[in-house]
Amino acid sequence: MATTTTVTKRGAAVASITLPENDSRFPDINTIRAAIPKHCFEPKVSISMAYLFRDVAMIGALGWAAITYIPAIENSTLRIAAWIVYGFVQGLIGTGLWILGHEAGHGAFSKHSLLNHVVGFLSHTALLVPYYSWKFSHHRHHMYTGHMEKDMAFVPRTKADYAQRILSAFEMFEDTPVYQLIALLSHQLLGWQMYLTFNISAGSKSLQRPASNLLGKSHFGPSSAVFRRSEAPFILLTDVGLCVMLFALYKLAGVVGTSTVLLAYAQPYFWVHNWLVAITYLHHTHMEVPHYEADNWTFVKGALATVDREFGFIGRQLFHCIIEHHVVHHLFPRIPFYYAGEATEAIKPVLGDLYYRDDRSFIGQLWTNFTKCKYVEKDESTPGALKWAQ
């Protein structure tokens, strides 16, 4: 059941934001920061590297065991089952590696910028994630969380947008269970790739300049409108890294076979990005959590428009608590995940009922929110806020 909520923004660059007088119930960012023990802002290289070595070792050992032993299973049914189990488990561990790269991109892995970039670039490139491209757009997502025009991820449709959408004959089936299941599977399996290629779900004013065409909003183009011109060399470096990784997979296929590479790498790849989409979507989609029009948005209000959830052992041990402690991460993205729990408990008394947490089934809420959260409309009780239509 949803209790209190907190949605966050990435730490730096928000201290200068001033809250309007009618937003006095929202504490300013410095008041929230003051409640958190200072050591929570101090990442330790030894701890961060230990988690990195752990995840890389598990990925390497599991991959080696799969390539070595699964093809030798004579019974085809058992062999298929083994590959399926492997793909799921490797996808969970790979998501943990993705999250460590995410920490590095925020500067929460260590105090050393070079180490952060090396860890982030290598870990994300190994997962075919465009590190710098994601880093730049993700930073803007944190800067404008909950902003209906400038947020970079999962900006909801308005009532007018939704009304126009359902006019098409195909959308007449939108509320049928079969349609919703197919739509959810597409959302989970292809949502990440669609976001990277076409910048879908981003706000209408999130670009740095007008895009000449649909591909002009790609995360892979150095001249993409998603990025500032000064960021182009880093996007090019990202593309080079991805090409090297793809070439390495091609060479590996020549040794162990294309089918083995697809089973050992492509299968976990889609699991990783399924979890990435699910995590991000559920952090920013909840019936009780608002979005804001431009004139009423502030950094703190946007940061507190996200939700902490619970995913048990997987969330806390393999996903590095990104699901359980996401609100404080939005407020202060430089806090490393292993201090995020302590920081969350510290800010709860300051935030009170501005903090949201939902401990219901993570997977169950994915289905519920996807089928019920269709569009937002004005919240008459809160000027400038939009909430999901009931």
C-alpha positions in Angstrom: 0.0 0.0 0.0 1.4 3.4 -0.9 2.4 5.4 2.1 4.5 8.5 1.9 6.6 9.5 -1.1 9.7 11.2 -2.2 10.9 12.0 -5.7 14.3 13.4 -6.2 16.7 15.4 -8.4 20.4 14.9 -8.9 22.3 16.7 -6.1 24.3 19.6 -7.5 22.9 22.6 -9.3 19.7 22.8 -7.3 20.7 25.0 -4.3 19.9 28.1 -6.3 16.3 27.2 -6.9 13.8 29.3 -4.9 10.4 27.9 -3.9 7.3 30.1 -4.4 5.6 31.3 -1.3 2.6 29.0 -1.9 5.0 26.0 -1.9 6.2 26.6 1.7 5.2 23.0 2.7 8.2 21.8 0.5 11.5 22.1 2.4 14.4 23.7 0.5 17.2 21.4 -0.7 19.7 22.7 1.9 17.3 21.8 4.7 16.9 18.3 3.4 20.7 18.0 2.9 21.4 19.1 6.5 19.4 16.2 7.8 21.7 13.6 6.2 24.9 12.5 8.0 27.9 13.9 6.1 29.5 10.6 5.6 26.6 9.6 3.3 28.0 11.9 0.7 31.5 10.3 0.8 31.8 7.3 -1.6 34.6 4.8 -0.7 36.6 3.3 -3.5 37.2 0.1 -1.6 33.5 -0.5 -1.1 32.5 0.5 -4.6 35.2 -1.6 -6.2 34.3 -4.6 -4.1 30.8 -4.6 -5.5 32.1 -4.1 -9.0 34.5 -7.1 -8.7 31.7 -9.1 -7.2 29.3 -8.5 -10.0 32.0 -8.9 -12.8 33.1 -12.2 -11.2 29.6 -13.5 -11.0 28.9 -12.6 -14.6 32.2 -14.1 -15.8 31.7 -17.3 -13.8 28.1 -17.8 -14.9 28.9 -17.1 -18.5 31.8 -19.5 -18.6 29.8 -22.2 -16.9 26.9 -21.7 -19.4 29.1 -21.8 -22.5 31.0 -24.8 -21.2 28.3 -27.0 -19.8 24.9 -26.2 -21.2 25.6 -27.2 -24.8 26.8 -30.6 -23.5 23.4 -31.4 -22.0 22.0 -34.1 -24.3 18.3 -33.8 -23.4 17.0 -30.9 -25.5 14.2 -30.0 -23.1 16.7 -29.7 -20.2 19.1 -27.8 -22.4 16.5 -25.3 -23.3 15.4 -25.0 -19.7 19.0 -24.4 -18.6 19.5 -21.6 -21.1 16.3 -19.9 -20.0 17.3 -20.1 -16.3 20.8 -18.9 -17.2 19.4 -15.9 -19.2 17.2 -14.8 -16.3 19.8 -15.1 -13.6 22.5 -13.5 -15.8 20.1 -10.7 -16.6 19.7 -10.0 -12.9 23.4 -9.8 -12.3 23.9 -7.8 -15.4 21.4 -5.3 -14.2 23.5 -4.9 -11.1 26.5 -4.1 -13.3 24.4 -1.6 -15.2 23.4 0.1 -11.9 27.1 0.4 -10.9 27.8 2.1 -14.2 24.8 4.4 -13.4 26.4 5.2 -10.0 29.7 6.1 -11.8 27.9 8.3 -14.2 26.5 10.3 -11.3 29.8 10.5 -9.5 28.6 8.3 -6.7 31.0 5.5 -7.4 34.0 7.4 -6.1 35.4 11.0 -5.7 37.7 10.5 -8.6 36.3 11.7 -11.9 38.6 9.6 -14.1 37.8 6.4 -12.2 34.1 7.1 -12.5 34.3 7.6 -16.2 36.4 4.5 -16.8 34.1 2.3 -14.7 31.0 3.8 -16.2 32.3 3.6 -19.8 33.5 0.0 -19.6 30.6 -1.4 -17.6 28.0 0.2 -19.8 29.7 -0.5 -23.1 30.0 -4.2 -22.1 26.2 -4.1 -21.9 25.9 -2.2 -25.2 24.7 0.9 -23.3 25.9 4.3 -24.8 27.6 5.6 -21.6 28.1 9.3 -22.3 24.9 9.6 -24.3 22.9 8.1 -21.4 24.9 10.2 -18.9 24.1 13.5 -20.5 20.3 12.9 -21.1 19.9 11.1 -17.7 21.4 14.1 -16.0 18.8 16.3 -17.6 16.1 13.8 -16.5 17.3 14.4 -12.9 17.4 18.2 -13.4 13.8 18.3 -14.6 12.1 15.3 -13.0 8.4 15.7 -13.0 8.5 18.6 -15.5 5.8 18.1 -18.1 7.9 19.8 -20.8 11.5 19.2 -20.0 11.8 15.9 -18.3 13.7 13.3 -20.4 11.9 10.1 -19.4 8.3 8.9 -19.0 6.5 12.2 -19.5 2.8 11.2 -19.3 0.1 12.0 -21.9 -2.4 14.7 -21.0 -6.1 14.2 -21.3 -6.1 16.0 -24.7 -3.3 13.8 -26.0 -5.1 10.6 -24.9 -8.4 11.7 -26.4 -6.7 12.3 -29.7 -4.9 8.9 -29.5 -8.0 6.8 -29.0 -9.7 8.2 -32.1 -7.7 5.7 -34.2 -9.5 2.5 -34.9 -6.6 0.4 -33.6 -6.7 2.1 -30.2 -10.3 1.0 -29.7 -8.8 -2.2 -28.4 -6.5 -0.4 -25.9 -8.4 -1.5 -22.8 -8.6 -5.2 -23.8 -6.3 -7.5 -21.8 -4.7 -9.0 -24.9 -3.8 -5.6 -26.3 -2.5 -4.5 -22.9 -0.4 -7.6 -22.5 1.2 -7.2 -26.0 1.7 -3.5 -25.3 3.4 -4.2 -22.0 5.7 -6.8 -23.5 6.7 -4.4 -26.2 7.2 -1.7 -23.6 9.5 -4.0 -21.6 11.5 -5.6 -24.5 11.8 -2.6 -26.9 11.2 0.5 -24.7 14.9 1.1 -24.0 15.9 0.8 -27.7 13.1 3.0 -28.8 14.1 5.6 -26.2 17.8 5.6 -27.4 16.9 5.7 -31.0 13.9 8.1 -31.1 13.9 9.7 -27.6 10.3 8.5 -27.0 8.6 9.5 -23.7 10.7 12.7 -23.4 9.1 16.1 -22.9 8.3 18.3 -25.8 10.9 20.9 -24.7 13.6 18.5 -23.6 15.8 18.9 -26.7 18.8 21.2 -26.9 17.6 22.5 -30.3 15.0 21.6 -32.9 15.5 18.2 -34.5 15.5 18.0 -38.3 13.8 14.5 -38.3 13.0 11.6 -36.1 16.5 10.2 -36.2 17.8 13.7 -35.2 16.7 12.8 -31.7 18.8 9.6 -31.5 21.2 9.0 -28.6 23.7 7.6 -31.1 24.2 10.7 -33.3 27.0 13.2 -32.3 24.9 15.9 -33.9 21.7 14.8 -32.3 19.4 17.5 -30.9 19.4 15.6 -27.6 22.9 16.9 -26.9 24.8 20.2 -26.8 27.3 20.7 -29.5 30.1 20.5 -27.0 29.1 17.0 -26.1 29.5 15.6 -29.6 33.1 14.2 -29.1 31.9 12.2 -26.1 29.0 10.8 -28.2 31.4 9.8 -30.9 33.7 8.1 -28.3 30.6 6.2 -27.0 29.8 5.0 -30.6 33.3 3.8 -31.1 33.1 1.8 -27.8 29.8 0.2 -28.9 31.4 -0.7 -32.3 34.4 -2.4 -30.5 32.0 -4.3 -28.3 29.9 -5.5 -31.3 33.1 -6.6 -33.1 34.2 -8.5 -30.0 30.9 -10.3 -30.0 31.2 -11.1 -33.7 34.7 -12.6 -33.1 33.4 -14.6 -30.2 30.6 -16.0 -32.4 33.3 -17.3 -34.7 34.8 -19.3 -31.8 31.7 -20.6 -29.9 29.0 -20.2 -32.6 26.4 -17.5 -33.3 23.6 -19.4 -31.5 25.7 -19.7 -28.3 26.5 -15.9 -28.4 22.8 -15.1 -28.8 21.8 -17.4 -25.9 24.7 -16.3 -23.7 24.7 -12.6 -24.4 21.6 -11.4 -26.3 19.2 -13.2 -23.9 20.5 -11.5 -20.7 20.8 -8.3 -22.7 17.0 -8.1 -23.1 16.5 -9.1 -19.5 18.8 -6.3 -18.3 16.9 -3.7 -20.3 13.6 -5.1 -19.3 14.5 -4.4 -15.7 15.9 -1.0 -16.5 12.6 0.0 -18.2 10.5 -1.5 -15.4 12.6 0.2 -12.6 12.5 3.7 -14.2 8.8 3.4 -15.2 7.7 2.4 -11.7 9.8 5.1 -10.0 8.0 7.8 -11.9 4.5 6.3 -12.4 2.1 6.0 -9.4 -1.5 7.0 -9.1 -0.7 9.3 -6.1 2.4 11.0 -7.5 2.0 14.2 -9.5 3.7 15.8 -12.4 3.9 19.6 -12.8 3.3 22.2 -15.3 6.2 24.4 -16.2 5.1 27.5 -14.2 4.6 25.5 -10.9 7.5 23.1 -11.2 10.6 23.3 -8.9 13.5 21.0 -8.5 12.4 19.8 -5.0 8.8 19.3 -6.1 10.0 17.3 -9.1 12.5 15.3 -7.1 9.7 14.4 -4.6 7.5 13.1 -7.5 9.1 9.7 -7.5 8.4 6.5 -5.5 10.5 4.1 -3.4 9.4 0.5 -3.9 10.4 -2.9 -2.7 11.8 -5.9 -4.6 13.1 -8.1 -1.8 16.4 -10.0 -2.1 16.8 -9.1 -5.8 16.4 -5.4 -5.2 18.6 -5.2 -2.2 21.4 -7.7 -3.1 21.6 -7.7 -6.9 20.0 -4.3 -7.9 22.0 -2.4 -5.2 18.9 -0.9 -3.6 18.1 1.3 -6.6 14.4 0.4 -6.3 14.2 0.7 -2.5 15.9 4.1 -2.2 15.3 6.1 -5.3 13.8 9.2 -3.8 17.0 10.2 -2.0 18.9 9.4 -5.1 16.9 12.0 -7.1 17.6 14.6 -4.4 21.3 13.8 -4.1 22.5 11.5 -6.8 26.1 11.6 -5.5 25.1 9.6 -2.5 26.4 6.0 -3.1 23.8 3.3 -2.9 25.3 1.7 0.2 24.5 4.8 2.2 21.2 5.5 0.5 19.2 3.6 3.1 20.6 5.6 6.0 20.1 8.8 4.1 16.5 7.9 3.3 15.7 7.3 7.0 17.3 10.7 7.8 15.1 12.7 5.4 11.8 11.0 6.2 11.1 13.3 9.3 11.9 16.3 7.2 9.6 15.3 4.3 6.7 13.8 6.2 3.8 13.0 3.9 5.8 14.3 0.9 7.7 11.0 0.9 6.1 8.2 -1.1 6.8 4.5 -0.7 4.8 1.6 -2.1 5.6 -1.9 -0.8 3.2 -3.8 -2.9 4.4 -6.4 -5.4 6.9 -4.8 -7.8 5.8 -7.0 -10.7 2.1 -6.7 -9.8 2.3 -2.9 -9.8 4.0 -2.9 -13.2 0.9 -4.5 -14.7 -1.5 -2.3 -12.6 0.2 1.0 -13.4 0.6 0.2 -17.1 -3.1 -0.7 -17.5 -4.5 2.1 -15.3 -2.2 5.1 -15.7 -3.3 6.3 -19.1 -3.1 10.1 -18.8 -2.8 13.0 -16.4 -5.3 15.8 -15.7 -5.3 18.9 -13.5 -5.4 18.3 -9.8 -7.9 20.9 -8.6 -6.5 20.8 -5.0 -3.0 21.7 -6.1 -2.3 24.5 -8.5 0.0 23.4 -11.4 0.0 19.8 -10.5 -1.3 17.0 -12.7 -2.3 13.6 -11.4 -3.2 10.3 -13.1 -6.8 10.1 -14.0 -8.7 7.7 -11.7 
